[in-house]
Amino acid sequence: MTTDFKHKAYKYEKKYFDLIKQIGGGKSKPLWYDKFENSLKEIDGLLNNNEQQHILTGTSAIIYILYELQIEPKILDEFDEPDDIDYLYEINNLNNSNNHGNFNKINIVDSTSNNKKISYLRQPELPNMINKFDLMCVYHIKYSKIGKYDVVNINTLYNMYLFNNKDKNKFKINALEKIINYVKKNNMTDIYQLE
């Protein structure tokens, strides 16, 4: 191989890797994902600082897992930008703080005597961040550490969406089925605690 050819090959290889860095390290994501990820990181830090147990759940959990696994990146395009981030906590693990950083408690909803949902809203709101998160009380949570965050068990999430309005949640159920199949196929069932 001539020196000139090696130099050209190196030049194109460098351009390729520079381009990969510019678009997020090679992981495909919707335009709103950075806003979601920055908000997730901020809220997680605030809850950790206040020693509040928090397990990522709902649509936010599905989006996070899909991005982490990069199963079929185009599935993420079916999701709208989240307007809040949902967490679970076990009944005995509530830090009953009125605020977490710039997020203030805005309501407590008792749907039953044992099920509480506490919402926090950022004051003032920021246009480039998610400005609301919810903490929902449960008796027991099965969860896994996925990447940087504690995330509710995939089977639990799947069953929740099957039970609650199948038609409305069809694309979420589809995404969870793809996640479950991917995890099983790639022998990751221990990490994701699939039964």
C-alpha positions in Angstrom: 0.0 0.0 0.0 1.5 3.4 -1.0 1.9 6.1 1.6 -0.4 8.4 -0.4 -3.2 5.8 -0.3 -2.7 5.2 3.5 -2.9 8.9 4.1 -6.2 9.2 2.1 -7.6 6.1 3.9 -6.7 7.6 7.3 -8.2 11.0 6.3 -11.6 9.4 5.4 -11.6 7.2 8.4 -11.0 10.2 10.6 -13.9 12.1 8.9 -16.2 9.1 9.5 -15.4 8.9 13.2 -15.7 12.7 13.6 -19.2 12.5 12.0 -20.2 9.6 14.3 -19.2 11.8 17.3 -21.3 14.7 16.0 -24.5 12.7 15.7 -24.3 11.2 19.2 -21.7 8.4 19.1 -23.5 6.3 16.6 -26.8 5.8 18.5 -29.9 6.9 16.5 -32.3 9.1 18.4 -35.2 11.5 17.8 -34.5 15.2 17.9 -36.1 15.6 21.4 -34.0 12.8 23.0 -31.2 15.1 24.3 -33.8 17.2 26.1 -35.2 14.0 27.6 -31.8 12.6 28.6 -30.7 15.9 30.1 -33.9 16.2 32.1 -33.6 12.6 33.3 -30.1 13.2 34.5 -31.1 16.4 36.3 -34.1 14.9 38.0 -32.2 11.7 39.0 -29.5 13.8 40.6 -32.1 15.9 42.5 -33.8 12.8 43.8 -30.5 11.1 44.7 -29.4 14.3 46.6 -32.7 14.1 48.7 -32.3 10.4 49.2 -35.6 9.7 47.5 -36.0 6.2 46.1 -37.0 6.4 42.5 -37.5 3.8 39.8 -38.0 4.9 36.3 -41.4 3.7 34.8 -44.0 4.3 32.1 -43.2 5.8 28.7 -40.0 7.2 30.0 -38.7 3.8 30.9 -39.6 2.4 27.5 -37.9 5.2 25.7 -34.8 4.9 27.9 -34.5 1.1 27.3 -35.1 1.4 23.6 -32.3 4.0 23.3 -29.9 2.0 25.5 -30.4 -1.3 23.6 -30.7 0.3 20.1 -32.9 -2.6 19.0 -34.7 -0.8 16.2 -34.0 2.9 16.5 -36.9 3.9 14.3 -39.3 2.6 17.0 -38.4 5.7 19.1 -39.8 7.9 16.3 -43.3 6.5 17.2 -43.0 8.2 20.6 -43.9 11.8 21.2 -41.6 13.9 23.3 -42.5 13.2 26.9 -44.1 16.0 28.9 -43.1 14.4 32.2 -41.0 11.7 33.7 -42.6 9.0 35.9 -41.1 7.2 38.8 -42.2 4.6 41.3 -41.2 4.4 45.0 -42.0 1.8 47.6 -44.5 2.8 50.3 -42.0 3.0 53.1 -39.4 5.0 51.1 -41.0 8.4 50.6 -39.0 11.4 51.4 -41.9 13.8 51.8 -40.1 16.8 50.6 -42.0 19.7 49.3 -39.4 20.4 46.7 -36.4 18.9 44.9 -34.2 21.7 43.6 -36.4 24.0 41.5 -39.2 21.5 41.4 -42.1 22.2 43.8 -44.8 19.8 44.9 -48.0 20.7 43.1 -50.4 18.0 44.2 -51.0 14.8 46.0 -53.6 12.5 44.5 -55.0 9.6 46.5 -56.7 7.4 44.0 -57.1 4.8 46.7 -56.0 4.9 50.3 -52.8 3.0 49.4 -51.9 4.6 46.1 -50.4 8.1 46.1 -49.1 10.1 43.2 -47.1 13.2 43.9 -46.4 15.6 41.1 -43.5 18.1 41.1 -43.3 21.1 38.7 -40.3 23.2 37.9 -40.6 26.9 38.8 -39.8 28.7 36.6 -40.2 26.4 33.7 -37.4 26.0 31.2 -38.1 25.6 27.5 -35.3 23.1 26.8 -36.0 20.8 29.7 -38.9 18.6 30.9 -40.5 20.6 33.7 -42.6 17.9 35.5 -42.1 14.6 37.2 -44.4 12.2 39.2 -43.6 9.9 42.1 -46.1 7.1 42.4 -46.4 4.8 45.4 -46.4 1.0 45.2 -46.0 -1.7 47.8 -43.2 -3.6 46.1 -41.0 -2.9 43.0 -39.0 -5.3 40.9 -36.4 -3.3 39.0 -33.0 -3.5 37.3 -30.1 -1.2 37.0 -30.0 -0.4 33.3 -27.2 1.9 32.3 -27.2 4.7 34.8 -30.7 4.3 36.2 -33.0 2.0 38.2 -35.8 0.9 35.8 -38.9 -1.0 36.6 -39.0 -4.7 35.6 -39.9 -5.0 31.9 -42.5 -7.7 32.5 -44.2 -5.6 35.1 -44.3 -2.7 32.6 -45.5 -4.9 29.8 -48.4 -6.3 32.0 -49.3 -2.8 33.1 -49.8 -1.6 29.6 -51.7 -4.8 28.6 -54.0 -4.3 31.5 -54.6 -0.6 30.9 -56.3 0.1 27.6 -54.7 -2.1 24.9 -55.7 0.1 22.0 -54.3 3.3 23.3 -51.0 1.7 24.3 -50.6 -0.6 21.2 -47.3 0.9 20.1 -45.9 0.8 23.6 -46.9 -2.9 23.9 -45.3 -3.5 20.6 -42.1 -1.8 21.7 -42.0 -3.8 24.9 -42.5 -7.0 23.0 -39.5 -6.2 20.9 -37.4 -5.4 24.0 -38.4 -8.7 25.7 -37.6 -10.7 22.5 -34.3 -8.9 22.1 -33.3 -9.5 25.8 -34.2 -13.2 25.5 -32.4 -13.6 22.2 -29.3 -12.0 23.5 -29.2 -13.9 26.8 -29.7 -10.7 28.9 -32.5 -12.1 31.0 -30.5 -11.9 34.2 -29.7 -8.2 33.7 -33.3 -7.4 32.9 -34.8 -9.8 35.3 -37.1 -11.5 32.8 -39.1 -14.4 34.3 
